[in-house]
Each structure stands twice: as C-alpha cells, then as structure tokens.
Amino acid sequence: MKKNDWKYLINGLMFVDICSIAMIGLIMAFVVPPARGPDTSKVFLGLHRHQWGDFHLYLSLFLLALLVLHLWLNWTWILSSTKSYFGESWKKVLWGLCGAWFGVLLVGWILMRLG
C-alpha cells in the first residue's frame, strides 16, 4: 500500500471510531439510565450500562492508537507547515503545544480528584 492509501484508511477509521464514541456517549447519557435501580433498567440492546462504558473505553483507546499513526504518517507535513508559519521559533511552538496538552491533562486530572 502507498502512503496515501494508509492515510486514507487511518482517517476513515478515525472518522468511524469518533462517530461511534459519540453515539455510545449519547446512548449512555440519554438512553441507559445512570440512576441506581434494578439491573434490568440499565440495559439497552442487550448490553448493560457498564458494558456500554467498556465498549466506549475500548473505542477511545483504539482512537488514540489511530491518532498516533495519523501523526506519524503526517509528521513531515506537520514539521514543514510549522516551520513555514512560525519560522525560526517552530521548535518552541511545537514544544508549547505539547506542554499545553500536558497542562490540559493535568487540569483535568486535578478536577477529577477534587470532584
């Protein structure tokens, strides 16, 4: 397979995966009740709420793997675009983006620990 074929496949899989994650999130939010009660009330299409949550998690982990492949396949474009937009400070910009990403993760982790 050519590189463009791989890009097309990865991007298509990412689209289907993110749509699936969103749909399962909506199912868990609006269809399968989160309240306590009998186990039969937490079932939709034969799957329990926790099974929907597990499916949601596995699809999210698969999306992360696809994202890594996506970045790897497009890395030369990312570097050349960043260099053309930011000139000499392109490395600082990429490191700043990485730092911002870790900052968002840190803030999310702190908020989850507080809540």
NUFITI-101284 format. One record per residue: residue in one letter; y, x, z of N, C-alpha, C in turn. Coordinates in nm, 4 decimals, decimal comma. Example, Ala and Ser with C-alpha at 12.3 -4.5 7.8 and 13.67 -1.06 7.14 Angstrom:
% NUFITI-101284
+---+----------+----------+----------+----------+----------+----------+----------+----------+----------+
! r !       nv !       nu !       nw !      cav !      cau !      caw !       cv !       cu !       cw !
+---+----------+----------+----------+----------+----------+----------+----------+----------+----------+
! a !  -0,5690 !   1,3190 !   0,7800 !  -0,4500 !   1,2300 !   0,7800 !  -0,3300 !   1,3200 !   0,7800 !
! s !  -0,2250 !   1,2850 !   0,7080 !  -0,1060 !   1,3670 !   0,7140 !   0,0030 !   1,2900 !   0,7870 !
+---+----------+----------+----------+----------+----------+----------+----------+----------+----------+
% end
This chain:
% NUFITI-101284
+---+----------+----------+----------+----------+----------+----------+----------+----------+----------+
! r !       nv !       nu !       nw !      cav !      cau !      caw !       cv !       cu !       cw !
+---+----------+----------+----------+----------+----------+----------+----------+----------+----------+
! m !  -0,1193 !   0,0836 !   0,0000 !   0,0000 !   0,0000 !   0,0000 !   0,1246 !   0,0873 !   0,0000 !
! k !   0,2242 !   0,0422 !  -0,0724 !   0,3516 !   0,1129 !  -0,0751 !   0,4302 !   0,0810 !   0,0517 !
! k !   0,5306 !   0,1635 !   0,0781 !   0,6113 !   0,1444 !   0,1980 !   0,6803 !   0,0079 !   0,1985 !
! n !   0,7303 !  -0,0350 !   0,0837 !   0,7960 !  -0,1659 !   0,0767 !   0,6983 !  -0,2801 !   0,1028 !
! d !   0,5726 !  -0,2627 !   0,0622 !   0,4709 !  -0,3642 !   0,0907 !   0,4479 !  -0,3753 !   0,2417 !
! w !   0,4441 !  -0,2614 !   0,3084 !   0,4282 !  -0,2613 !   0,4546 !   0,5474 !  -0,3274 !   0,5229 !
! k !   0,6677 !  -0,2963 !   0,4730 !   0,7882 !  -0,3579 !   0,5298 !   0,7837 !  -0,5093 !   0,5146 !
! y !   0,7443 !  -0,5566 !   0,3981 !   0,7353 !  -0,6999 !   0,3733 !   0,6339 !  -0,7645 !   0,4671 !
! l !   0,5186 !  -0,7015 !   0,4825 !   0,4146 !  -0,7543 !   0,5701 !   0,4615 !  -0,7579 !   0,7156 !
! i !   0,5195 !  -0,6486 !   0,7623 !   0,5666 !  -0,6409 !   0,9016 !   0,6760 !  -0,7442 !   0,9257 !
! n !   0,7717 !  -0,7551 !   0,8354 !   0,8802 !  -0,8518 !   0,8520 !   0,8286 !  -0,9955 !   0,8494 !
! g !   0,7334 !  -1,0238 !   0,7605 !   0,6741 !  -1,1572 !   0,7569 !   0,6008 !  -1,1898 !   0,8859 !
! l !   0,5232 !  -1,0943 !   0,9366 !   0,4534 !  -1,1149 !   1,0638 !   0,5508 !  -1,1329 !   1,1798 !
! m !   0,6605 !  -1,0572 !   1,1777 !   0,7609 !  -1,0719 !   1,2834 !   0,8228 !  -1,2114 !   1,2793 !
! f !   0,8503 !  -1,2630 !   1,1601 !   0,9088 !  -1,3968 !   1,1472 !   0,8136 !  -1,5030 !   1,2011 !
! v !   0,6880 !  -1,4971 !   1,1605 !   0,5898 !  -1,5951 !   1,2078 !   0,5718 !  -1,5829 !   1,3587 !
! d !   0,5679 !  -1,4606 !   1,4087 !   0,5476 !  -1,4377 !   1,5518 !   0,6648 !  -1,4907 !   1,6340 !
! i !   0,7874 !  -1,4632 !   1,5923 !   0,9036 !  -1,5091 !   1,6706 !   0,9146 !  -1,6606 !   1,6653 !
! c !   0,8797 !  -1,7221 !   1,5511 !   0,8794 !  -1,8687 !   1,5447 !   0,7730 !  -1,9266 !   1,6378 !
! s !   0,6566 !  -1,8628 !   1,6436 !   0,5503 !  -1,9083 !   1,7333 !   0,5904 !  -1,8945 !   1,8787 !
! i !   0,6549 !  -1,7837 !   1,9126 !   0,7012 !  -1,7627 !   2,0501 !   0,8024 !  -1,8702 !   2,0878 !
! a !   0,8941 !  -1,9001 !   1,9967 !   0,9949 !  -2,0030 !   2,0240 !   0,9302 !  -2,1401 !   2,0414 !
! m !   0,8357 !  -2,1737 !   1,9570 !   0,7701 !  -2,3049 !   1,9669 !   0,6925 !  -2,3174 !   2,0979 !
! i !   0,6217 !  -2,2138 !   2,1362 !   0,5476 !  -2,2200 !   2,2619 !   0,6444 !  -2,2275 !   2,3800 !
! g !   0,7566 !  -2,1578 !   2,3714 !   0,8584 !  -2,1691 !   2,4752 !   0,9112 !  -2,3104 !   2,4875 !
! l !   0,9342 !  -2,3753 !   2,3742 !   0,9799 !  -2,5143 !   2,3766 !   0,8720 !  -2,6075 !   2,4316 !
! i !   0,7476 !  -2,5822 !   2,3953 !   0,6372 !  -2,6624 !   2,4497 !   0,6313 !  -2,6482 !   2,6010 !
! m !   0,6437 !  -2,5247 !   2,6480 !   0,6371 !  -2,5023 !   2,7931 !   0,7582 !  -2,5612 !   2,8650 !
! a !   0,8721 !  -2,5649 !   2,7979 !   0,9934 !  -2,6161 !   2,8618 !   1,0001 !  -2,7677 !   2,8627 !
! f !   0,9536 !  -2,8305 !   2,7548 !   0,9776 !  -2,9740 !   2,7411 !   0,8530 !  -3,0623 !   2,7339 !
! v !   0,7375 !  -3,0058 !   2,7047 !   0,6185 !  -3,0885 !   2,6855 !   0,5226 !  -3,0776 !   2,8037 !
! v !   0,4887 !  -2,9553 !   2,8421 !   0,3960 !  -2,9346 !   2,9530 !   0,4781 !  -2,9286 !   3,0814 !
! p !   0,4548 !  -3,0201 !   3,1742 !   0,5396 !  -3,0257 !   3,2932 !   0,5178 !  -2,9054 !   3,3861 !
! p !   0,6281 !  -2,8463 !   3,4343 !   0,6154 !  -2,7343 !   3,5271 !   0,5953 !  -2,7784 !   3,6721 !
! a !   0,6146 !  -2,9064 !   3,7014 !   0,6069 !  -2,9536 !   3,8399 !   0,4651 !  -2,9467 !   3,8924 !
! r !   0,4550 !  -2,9464 !   4,0233 !   0,3236 !  -2,9473 !   4,0869 !   0,2625 !  -3,0852 !   4,0744 !
! g !   0,1342 !  -3,0880 !   4,0615 !   0,0647 !  -3,2148 !   4,0480 !  -0,0779 !  -3,1906 !   4,0059 !
! p !  -0,1466 !  -3,2952 !   3,9660 !  -0,2843 !  -3,2776 !   3,9214 !  -0,2915 !  -3,1883 !   3,7982 !
! d !  -0,3978 !  -3,1113 !   3,7881 !  -0,4130 !  -3,0182 !   3,6766 !  -0,4131 !  -3,0890 !   3,5415 !
! t !  -0,4612 !  -3,2141 !   3,5360 !  -0,4668 !  -3,2836 !   3,4074 !  -0,3285 !  -3,3124 !   3,3518 !
! s !  -0,2266 !  -3,3180 !   3,4356 !  -0,0913 !  -3,3457 !   3,3866 !  -0,0262 !  -3,2223 !   3,3242 !
! k !  -0,0878 !  -3,1060 !   3,3401 !  -0,0308 !  -2,9829 !   3,2865 !  -0,1046 !  -2,9343 !   3,1623 !
! v !  -0,1650 !  -3,0261 !   3,0869 !  -0,2437 !  -2,9901 !   2,9699 !  -0,1789 !  -3,0487 !   2,8451 !
! f !  -0,1732 !  -2,9684 !   2,7389 !  -0,1238 !  -3,0142 !   2,6088 !  -0,2106 !  -2,9498 !   2,5019 !
! l !  -0,2636 !  -3,0316 !   2,4113 !  -0,3544 !  -2,9868 !   2,3056 !  -0,4748 !  -2,9096 !   2,3611 !
! g !  -0,5183 !  -2,9503 !   2,4776 !  -0,6361 !  -2,8897 !   2,5384 !  -0,6111 !  -2,7595 !   2,6117 !
! l !  -0,4858 !  -2,7158 !   2,6178 !  -0,4538 !  -2,5911 !   2,6873 !  -0,3701 !  -2,6210 !   2,8116 !
! h !  -0,4049 !  -2,5556 !   2,9204 !  -0,3323 !  -2,5670 !   3,0457 !  -0,2001 !  -2,4907 !   3,0341 !
! r !  -0,1046 !  -2,5233 !   3,1184 !   0,0269 !  -2,4580 !   3,1158 !   0,0148 !  -2,3064 !   3,1257 !
! h !  -0,0754 !  -2,2584 !   3,2091 !  -0,0919 !  -2,1134 !   3,2250 !  -0,1528 !  -2,0503 !   3,0993 !
! q !  -0,2372 !  -2,1237 !   3,0307 !  -0,2916 !  -2,0724 !   2,9050 !  -0,1823 !  -2,0632 !   2,7983 !
! w !  -0,0932 !  -2,1625 !   2,7943 !   0,0218 !  -2,1535 !   2,7037 !   0,1067 !  -2,0317 !   2,7389 !
! g !   0,1252 !  -2,0067 !   2,8685 !   0,2025 !  -1,8912 !   2,9119 !   0,1369 !  -1,7598 !   2,8730 !
! d !   0,0042 !  -1,7532 !   2,8853 !  -0,0672 !  -1,6326 !   2,8431 !  -0,0529 !  -1,6097 !   2,6930 !
! f !  -0,0665 !  -1,7170 !   2,6158 !  -0,0503 !  -1,7086 !   2,4710 !   0,0905 !  -1,6610 !   2,4350 !
! h !   0,1893 !  -1,7129 !   2,5062 !   0,3291 !  -1,6737 !   2,4876 !   0,3460 !  -1,5238 !   2,5147 !
! l !   0,2853 !  -1,4760 !   2,6226 !   0,2931 !  -1,3337 !   2,6588 !   0,2287 !  -1,2462 !   2,5523 !
! y !   0,1088 !  -1,2826 !   2,5069 !   0,0394 !  -1,2001 !   2,4076 !   0,1154 !  -1,1950 !   2,2754 !
! l !   0,1730 !  -1,3072 !   2,2356 !   0,2539 !  -1,3068 !   2,1138 !   0,3789 !  -1,2202 !   2,1310 !
! s !   0,4356 !  -1,2198 !   2,2511 !   0,5536 !  -1,1364 !   2,2776 !   0,5183 !  -0,9886 !   2,2726 !
! l !   0,4038 !  -0,9521 !   2,3273 !   0,3602 !  -0,8120 !   2,3214 !   0,3305 !  -0,7696 !   2,1776 !
! f !   0,2725 !  -0,8610 !   2,1002 !   0,2481 !  -0,8338 !   1,9589 !   0,3805 !  -0,8144 !   1,8846 !
! l !   0,4809 !  -0,8934 !   1,9205 !   0,6133 !  -0,8788 !   1,8594 !   0,6733 !  -0,7418 !   1,8915 !
! l !   0,6554 !  -0,6951 !   2,0138 !   0,7062 !  -0,5620 !   2,0488 !   0,6392 !  -0,4534 !   1,9651 !
! a !   0,5092 !  -0,4647 !   1,9440 !   0,4394 !  -0,3679 !   1,8594 !   0,4911 !  -0,3744 !   1,7160 !
! l !   0,5109 !  -0,4952 !   1,6656 !   0,5658 !  -0,5096 !   1,5304 !   0,7073 !  -0,4533 !   1,5215 !
! l !   0,7849 !  -0,4704 !   1,6268 !   0,9212 !  -0,4177 !   1,6286 !   0,9223 !  -0,2652 !   1,6216 !
! v !   0,8310 !  -0,2030 !   1,6943 !   0,8201 !  -0,0568 !   1,6882 !   0,7853 !  -0,0126 !   1,5460 !
! l !   0,6893 !  -0,0804 !   1,4831 !   0,6550 !  -0,0479 !   1,3445 !   0,7735 !  -0,0710 !   1,2507 !
! h !   0,8462 !  -0,1789 !   1,2732 !   0,9642 !  -0,2097 !   1,1917 !   1,0687 !  -0,0983 !   1,2022 !
! l !   1,0954 !  -0,0546 !   1,3236 !   1,1923 !   0,0540 !   1,3427 !   1,1432 !   0,1832 !   1,2797 !
! w !   1,0156 !   0,2114 !   1,2937 !   0,9596 !   0,3332 !   1,2368 !   0,9700 !   0,3326 !   1,0840 !
! l !   0,9385 !   0,2190 !   1,0229 !   0,9448 !   0,2103 !   0,8766 !   1,0886 !   0,2162 !   0,8236 !
! n !   1,1853 !   0,1780 !   0,9045 !   1,3251 !   0,1741 !   0,8607 !   1,4104 !   0,2839 !   0,9235 !
! w !   1,3478 !   0,3817 !   0,9866 !   1,4222 !   0,4816 !   1,0622 !   1,5185 !   0,5617 !   0,9749 !
! t !   1,4787 !   0,5995 !   0,8532 !   1,5704 !   0,6772 !   0,7682 !   1,6930 !   0,5935 !   0,7307 !
! w !   1,6738 !   0,4646 !   0,7059 !   1,7875 !   0,3770 !   0,6760 !   1,8781 !   0,3635 !   0,7980 !
! i !   1,8191 !   0,3513 !   0,9166 !   1,8980 !   0,3398 !   1,0398 !   1,9841 !   0,4641 !   1,0587 !
! l !   1,9237 !   0,5816 !   1,0424 !   1,9991 !   0,7063 !   1,0586 !   2,1094 !   0,7194 !   0,9551 !
! s !   2,0778 !   0,6950 !   0,8289 !   2,1801 !   0,7127 !   0,7247 !   2,2930 !   0,6103 !   0,7389 !
! s !   2,2607 !   0,4882 !   0,7767 !   2,3655 !   0,3873 !   0,7956 !   2,4535 !   0,4214 !   0,9146 !
! t !   2,3921 !   0,4656 !   1,0228 !   2,4691 !   0,5015 !   1,1416 !   2,5603 !   0,6205 !   1,1115 !
! k !   2,5087 !   0,7172 !   1,0383 !   2,5905 !   0,8321 !   1,0000 !   2,7076 !   0,7901 !   0,9122 !
! s !   2,6830 !   0,6979 !   0,8180 !   2,7921 !   0,6580 !   0,7283 !   2,8966 !   0,5735 !   0,8009 !
! y !   2,8570 !   0,4952 !   0,8989 !   2,9525 !   0,4108 !   0,9722 !   3,0298 !   0,4882 !   1,0779 !
! f !   2,9634 !   0,5809 !   1,1458 !   3,0251 !   0,6450 !   1,2624 !   3,0521 !   0,7939 !   1,2455 !
! g !   3,0170 !   0,8512 !   1,1330 !   3,0485 !   0,9910 !   1,1046 !   2,9863 !   1,0876 !   1,2026 !
! e !   3,0697 !   1,1754 !   1,2570 !   3,0225 !   1,2818 !   1,3455 !   2,9664 !   1,2311 !   1,4782 !
! s !   3,0080 !   1,1133 !   1,5201 !   2,9639 !   1,0640 !   1,6515 !   2,8411 !   0,9728 !   1,6414 !
! w !   2,7638 !   0,9843 !   1,5342 !   2,6498 !   0,8950 !   1,5131 !   2,5445 !   0,9095 !   1,6219 !
! k !   2,5238 !   1,0323 !   1,6721 !   2,4232 !   1,0510 !   1,7783 !   2,4657 !   0,9815 !   1,9072 !
! k !   2,5934 !   0,9902 !   1,9384 !   2,6435 !   0,9236 !   2,0586 !   2,6256 !   0,7723 !   2,0493 !
! v !   2,6474 !   0,7182 !   1,9312 !   2,6321 !   0,5737 !   1,9117 !   2,4872 !   0,5317 !   1,9326 !
! l !   2,3933 !   0,6067 !   1,8734 !   2,2514 !   0,5723 !   1,8914 !   2,2092 !   0,5854 !   2,0368 !
! w !   2,2538 !   0,6905 !   2,1044 !   2,2218 !   0,7057 !   2,2468 !   2,2875 !   0,5953 !   2,3289 !
! g !   2,4086 !   0,5553 !   2,2906 !   2,4750 !   0,4452 !   2,3599 !   2,3999 !   0,3137 !   2,3446 !
! l !   2,3462 !   0,2886 !   2,2249 !   2,2657 !   0,1683 !   2,2036 !   2,1386 !   0,1704 !   2,2883 !
! c !   2,0752 !   0,2861 !   2,2947 !   1,9559 !   0,2986 !   2,3799 !   1,9917 !   0,2766 !   2,5258 !
! g !   2,1029 !   0,3348 !   2,5697 !   2,1471 !   0,3162 !   2,7084 !   2,1821 !   0,1714 !   2,7381 !
! a !   2,2450 !   0,1050 !   2,6422 !   2,2787 !  -0,0369 !   2,6614 !   2,1520 !  -0,1205 !   2,6736 !
! w !   2,0521 !  -0,0875 !   2,5943 !   1,9249 !  -0,1606 !   2,6010 !   1,8602 !  -0,1435 !   2,7380 !
! f !   1,8578 !  -0,0208 !   2,7880 !   1,8024 !   0,0017 !   2,9215 !   1,8875 !  -0,0659 !   3,0280 !
! g !   2,0199 !  -0,0699 !   3,0073 !   2,1075 !  -0,1388 !   3,1013 !   2,0784 !  -0,2876 !   3,1078 !
! v !   2,0556 !  -0,3492 !   2,9927 !   2,0215 !  -0,4920 !   2,9899 !   1,8894 !  -0,5157 !   3,0624 !
! l !   1,7910 !  -0,4297 !   3,0383 !   1,6637 !  -0,4419 !   3,1097 !   1,6816 !  -0,4262 !   3,2605 !
! l !   1,7644 !  -0,3319 !   3,3011 !   1,7888 !  -0,3095 !   3,4429 !   1,8564 !  -0,4291 !   3,5076 !
! v !   1,9583 !  -0,4836 !   3,4423 !   2,0277 !  -0,6017 !   3,4959 !   1,9320 !  -0,7192 !   3,5039 !
! g !   1,8490 !  -0,7400 !   3,4016 !   1,7507 !  -0,8471 !   3,4058 !   1,6514 !  -0,8297 !   3,5193 !
! w !   1,6068 !  -0,7061 !   3,5398 !   1,5130 !  -0,6781 !   3,6483 !   1,5779 !  -0,7060 !   3,7839 !
! i !   1,7036 !  -0,6645 !   3,8009 !   1,7747 !  -0,6865 !   3,9271 !   1,7926 !  -0,8357 !   3,9513 !
! l !   1,8318 !  -0,9101 !   3,8487 !   1,8496 !  -1,0540 !   3,8637 !   1,7191 !  -1,1245 !   3,8971 !
! m !   1,6098 !  -1,0787 !   3,8400 !   1,4806 !  -1,1401 !   3,8717 !   1,4388 !  -1,1090 !   4,0149 !
! r !   1,4731 !  -0,9907 !   4,0632 !   1,4392 !  -0,9544 !   4,2013 !   1,5226 !  -1,0348 !   4,3008 !
! l !   1,6462 !  -1,0664 !   4,2643 !   1,7330 !  -1,1426 !   4,3529 !   1,6979 !  -1,2909 !   4,3543 !
! g !   1,6486 !  -1,3411 !   4,2408 !   1,6199 !  -1,4843 !   4,2295 !   1,4847 !  -1,5129 !   4,2769 !
+---+----------+----------+----------+----------+----------+----------+----------+----------+----------+
% end
